[in-house]
Amino acid sequence: MKALIVEKDEDGKTHAAVQEIDESRLPETEVTVAVDYSTVNYKDGLCIGPGAGLVRSYPHVPGIDFAGTVEASSDARYRPGDKVVLTGWRVGEAHWGGYAQKARVRADWLVPLPDGLTTRAAMAVGTAGLTAMLAVMALEDHGLKPGHGPVLVTGAAGGVGSVAVAILAKLGHEVAAVTGRPEQAEYLKSLGATQIVAREELTEVTRKPLESEVWAGCIDAVAGAMLGRVLKQMKYGSSVAAIGLAGGAAIEGALITPFILRGVNLLGIDSVMQPYDNRLRAWKRIARDLPMDQLEAMVEPATLADLPRLGAAILKGQVRGRVVVDVNG
């Protein structure tokens, strides 16, 4: 079987290359999956690139998500021929992941492929799309409805942001997309964004405790100074779903004021350890509420051989939308 193997040399440097390996090297656990597709996420870049900061032991197979067909299972929940999806659970980081033609994982980590999705479409969604849907569901659970006002999506041209824009637009929301790349404006409008917000408009740190109420909801992939500014502009009783920290882990310029005087909610969104029931709920919503024609417009196809290049590119913010990796290509 082919796999992308990350190895560390005697000098502590890591390098990644596609190799032929024997299936016997896979971890000993419950379900063997013949992988069809995987994707490229920011964490994958961290696992592939120099230093491979998230990897704890070598050699290692990255790939934090995959979709494919069960080949063998010692768990009664899955039988050979079942179509399945895996995201999270530190697969691709602490455990061998989806950048191989086969993967062996715990049954608890898998989700049945929802009706209406192919394995390719599931990986066009991937961890990024699952995270986007979890964020949308969290905003809905806290009262967001179409007609409440514009919903802001930061880092909108990235994987999570692109899917979030498309889902929110299909659900009938007015979507404002934030990007630092003006050339992505038409792409974001094609996904359903009605307003493009230049990143510079939200990165200035101000001393004002509050600003005019603008946003009915927000899915934030940036944090840092941008989140600090956005919180001051949220409408009364609205919520921000925090899904990333591309701008830094601190919330610069933030005060307690929006939470106390406007009842703003800051919702942390985790997709790695998400309970099975909510994970399944999210995948069913994806199959129903994500416009598949727009999903296809986000996709860049790739093979295992492309991964070292793409892993470096995503860390530099140079990957738009979703990369779907055909591990058998």
N, C-alpha and C positions, 0 to 999 in steps of 0.2 A: 504494500500500500504506500501511496505517496503522502508525505506530511511536511509541513514547514517546521523545521527543528531549530530552536534557538540554543546555542551552546556557548559556554564561557571558557576562554583559554586561560593559560597559566598566568597571564598578566592581568586577569580580571576583566578583559574586554569581551563583549558578547558579539556574536554574529549569527545571522539567520540565513538558512538556505533550504531549498526543497530537497528532500532525501527519500530514498526508498527504504522503508523499515518493515520489520516483521510484525504482524498483528499481535504476536505474543508479548510485545513490549507495552501494549496497552494496560492501563490499571486493572487490577482484579476487582471488579464490582458487578452490579446486577444486570445492566442492560447494554447490549452492543448495538450501535446505530450505524447504518451505512449512511454517511453524510452526503447530502446533495449540495447544500449551499451554506455559506457562512457570510459574515459581513466584516466591515472595518469600523471600529469604534475608537474613541480617544484612548481607552484603556489598552486596546490592542496595540496602538502605537507605542505606549509605554512598555509593553511586554516585548515588542519586536526590536525597538531602537536601542542605541548605545546605552549601556547601563542596565537596560531592562528592569527598571525600578520596582515593578510589582512581582517579579518572579523570585521565588525562594529556593528552588532547586533546579539543577540542570542535568541532562538535556531536558528541554521543555517544548511542548506544543501549545502555542497560544490559540486564540479564537474564543471570545467570551460568549458567543452564541452560535447555534447551528440548527438546521432543520434537515430531516431525513426520514429513513424507514428503519424500523426495528428489525434487526437481523437475528438476535437471540436475546432471551430474557429469562431470568430466574424469578421474576416478580410477576404475580398473577394479573397485575393491572395492565401489563403490556405483552402483546403477542407478536411474533414475526409477521411483518407486513403492515403493522400499525404506523401511521404517519405521526411524527412527533416534532416538538419544538423545544429547544432549551435556551434559556437566558439566565444569567446571574449565577448565584451560588459559588462564586469565585472560580468557576470553570474558566480555563484559559489563563488564570493567574496562579492559584495554588494547585489546581488540577489540570491535567491535559485537556485541551479544548478542541475546537471545531476546525482548525486548519489542518485537517487530515481527511483521508477518504473514509476512515472509520473512527468512532469514538466510543469509549466505554464509560458509563456514568451511573450514578444512583437513580433508581426509579423515581424517588421523591423530587428530583430536579426537573423532570420532564413534564410537559403539558401536551395533551392530544392536540393535533392540528385541527383548528376549528373548521367546520363546514364552510365551503366557499373560498378557502385559501389554498393555494398551492405551496409547496415547500419554497419555491423561488419567491413568491409574494410574501411569505412569512419572513424571509430574510431581507427583503426590501424594507420590511417593517423593522425587524430585529430588535435589539435592546433599545436602540434610540426611539423607535416607534412605540414600543411598550412603555417606555418612560414618559413619552408625550401623552399617551392615552391615560396613564395613571395620573398625570398632572391635570388633564382635563376632567377626569372623574373626581378628583379631589376638589377642584373649583366648583363643580356641580354640586357635590355633597355639601359644600358651604354656601350654596344659594345662587350661584351664577346661572343666569338664564339669558337666552338671546333677547336683545332689546334693552338690556341693562346699560349698554354703552360699550365703547371700544375695549377690546382685550389686547393687551400688549404682549408680544413675544420677542424676547431678546435673544441675540445669537440666532436670528431667524433663518439664516441661510445654511446653518449646520444641520446635522442629521435629525436631532430632536426637534429643533425649531421648525424645520421644513415640514415634518409630519404634523406638528402641533398647529401650524398655520392652516394646513389642508383640512384637518379634522374640525377645527373651530369654524372655518368658513363653511364647511358642509353642514354643520349644525345650526347655521344661521347667525353666527356672531360677526360683528364688525371687527376686523383684525388689523392691528397696527404692528408692522414688522420692523424690528430694529436691526440694522446691519451697518458694519463699517466698510462694506464693499459696495459702492454705488452701482457697479456693473451688475449686481445681483437683483436690482429693483424689478426688472421685467420678469425674472424667474419667480420672485416672491409674489408678484401680482398674478402670475399664471396659476399659483397655488391657492389664490383667493384673498390675498392681502389687499385691503382697500386703502391703506396708508403706509408709506415708507418713512421711517424715522431714522435720521442719520445718527450714528452712534455718538458723535460729538455732542449732540443735544442733551445727552443724559449722563455724561461722564464728568461734568464739572461738579466738584464738591461745593455745596453751599451751606451757609450757617443758618438758613431759615429752618425753623422747626417743622413748618408745613408749607406746601404750595397749593395752587388751585387744584381742585379735585378733577381728574381727567380720566383715569382708567378704572373700568368696572372689574377687571381681573388682570392677572399677569402670569405668564410662564417665563421664569427667569433662568437662563443658562449661564449667566455672567457673574453675578454677585459683585463684590468690590464696590467701587464708587457708584456704578450704575444702579445697583440694587438700593444703595442708600438714598439715591435721588428718586428712584421710582416709588419707594415707600411713602415719600412725602407727597406724591401726586395721586395716590390711590383714593378712590371714592369711599365714602363712609360704609363700613361693614363689608368691604370687599376683601379679596384674598390674593396673595402672591404664592404660587407654587414654585419652590426653589428646587431646580434639578441639576445645577452645575455651578462651578466656580472658576470659569475661565479667566475672570478678572481678579481673582484672589479670594482667599477664604474669609477675609475680614469684610464687614459691611461698612465701608468708609462713609463718614458723614452722617451716619444713622443716629437717630435719637429715639427714645421711647415714645415720643409724642404721637406718631401715627397710630400706635397700638392703643394708647390710652384715650386720646381725644376723638379718633375716628373708628375705633374698633377694628382696625385692619388685622388680618390674620396672615401669618407667615407659615406656610405649610411645607415641611420637608418631604421630598419625594425620593424614596429608595426603591430601586428595582432589583437589587441584588438578592435580598433576603425576603422579598415579598411573599406573603403566605399564598398557598396554592389556590384557595378559593378566589381571592382577589385577582391573582394572576390569570386564572381562567376567565373571570368576569371581564378583565381588560382585553384578553384576546378575542372574546366573543364580540365586544364592542368594536374592536378594530375591524373584524370581518364585516360588521354592519355599517360603521360610520366613517371609515376611511375610503375616500374616492380612489379606486384602483387605477383609473386612467391617470390621475395626477401623481399617484405613487410611482407609476412607471416613468413619468417624466423626471423623477428625482434620481433614477438609477444609473450608476456607472458600473458596467460589467467588469469583472476582473478574474484572474486565476491565481493559484498559489504563488506562481512565479512573480506576480506583481506586488506581493505583500510587503517586501522590504521597502520598496519605493513608497507605497501608499501609507505604510506605518509612519515613515518620516514626514510625509506630506500632511497627515492629519494633525500631527503635533504642531505644525506651523500654520494651521488654519487654512490649508490649501485644498481641502476636500469639500465639495459642495454636495448637499443631499445625501444619498445613500449609495454605498458601494456593495454590490452583491457578488460574492466570490464563489465561482463554480469550482469546487475542489476537485472535480473530475475532468476539468478542462485542460 
